[in-house]
Each structure stands twice: as C-alpha cells, then as structure tokens.
Amino acid sequence: MSYVAGSLLLHFGSEFDTFKAFANLMSREDMIFNFYSFDMDKVNVTFHVFMRLMKEKLPRLHEMFVEAHISCSIFLFEWVVAAYSNIF
C-alpha cells in the first residue's frame, strides 16, 4: 500500500489531497480494496472467477493448470497488486 500512497503523493503533491485520494481509493468495495484488505473470502471469489474465465477462454491452458495442480492464487494476487500499483 505504501507504493500506492507514495505514487499518489508524487502526483498530487499536497498531503491532504493525497490522503483524500488514497482514502477514497481504499474505501471502495472493489478488487483493489479486497486485495489490499486481505479479505480472503472476496479474494478467493476473484481467484474462482479467474479460473472459470480461463476454462472458458483458454481451455487448453486451464487443463494444463489442473493437470499440474497449479492454482492461480500463487501468481494472481501479486499480478493484481502490481498492476494496480504500477498504473499510478
């Protein structure tokens, strides 16, 4: 979270404006909030949706994941956090 706050501070300049933007960003009930709050029930829903979409859109890759007993949880959490952090 400090990377997000630091990036916002660089863009806004004012600590007060940065705080408002950061508070608004973290108070929303969306994927980034769920990942940073470590609400694992909601994060697991995201993992499940990812795997269902992979099964639908990339069936061969999904089959390989299943055969190798690979869960998206080993990489998806870091991808989402990095993607949302780096967009700032």
C-alpha positions in Angstrom: 0.0 0.0 0.0 2.9 2.4 0.6 3.8 2.2 -3.1 0.3 3.4 -4.0 0.3 6.2 -1.4 3.8 7.3 -2.4 2.8 7.4 -6.1 -0.3 9.4 -5.3 1.8 11.8 -3.3 4.2 12.3 -6.2 1.2 13.2 -8.5 -0.9 15.3 -6.1 1.9 17.0 -4.2 -0.4 18.1 -1.3 -0.5 15.6 1.6 -4.2 16.5 2.2 -5.2 15.9 -1.5 -3.1 12.7 -1.4 -4.9 11.5 1.7 -8.3 12.2 0.3 -7.5 10.3 -3.0 -6.0 7.4 -1.1 -8.9 7.2 1.4 -11.4 7.2 -1.5 -9.5 4.6 -3.3 -9.2 2.3 -0.3 -12.8 2.8 0.9 -14.4 1.4 -2.3 -15.6 -2.2 -2.4 -13.8 -3.3 -5.5 -11.0 -5.7 -6.4 -8.1 -3.5 -5.3 -9.6 -2.9 -1.9 -10.3 -6.6 -1.4 -6.7 -7.5 -2.3 -5.1 -4.9 0.0 -7.5 -5.6 2.9 -6.6 -9.3 2.6 -10.3 -10.3 2.8 -9.6 -13.8 1.6 -13.2 -14.7 1.1 -13.5 -12.0 -1.5 -10.1 -12.6 -2.9 -11.0 -16.3 -3.4 -14.0 -15.2 -5.4 -11.7 -13.4 -7.7 -9.5 -16.5 -8.0 -12.5 -18.6 -8.8 -13.8 -16.2 -11.5 -10.3 -16.1 -13.0 -10.2 -19.9 -13.2 -13.7 -20.1 -14.7 -12.8 -17.5 -17.3 -9.6 -19.3 -18.1 -11.6 -22.5 -18.5 -14.0 -20.8 -20.9 -11.5 -18.7 -22.9 -8.3 -20.7 -22.7 -9.4 -24.3 -22.1 -6.0 -25.9 -23.0 -4.2 -23.7 -20.5 -6.8 -24.4 -17.9 -6.4 -28.1 -18.5 -2.6 -27.8 -18.0 -3.1 -25.9 -14.7 -5.5 -28.6 -13.5 -3.2 -31.5 -14.5 -0.2 -29.8 -12.8 -2.3 -28.9 -9.7 -1.4 -25.2 -10.2 -3.7 -22.6 -8.6 -3.9 -19.1 -9.8 -3.5 -18.0 -6.2 0.3 -18.4 -6.5 0.6 -15.6 -9.0 -2.7 -13.7 -9.4 -2.5 -11.9 -6.1 0.9 -10.4 -7.0 -0.3 -9.6 -10.5 -3.3 -7.6 -9.3 -1.4 -5.7 -6.7 1.4 -4.9 -9.1 -1.0 -3.9 -11.9 -3.0 -1.6 -9.8 0.2 -0.2 -8.1 2.0 0.4 -11.4 -0.8 2.3 -13.1 -0.2 5.3 -10.8 
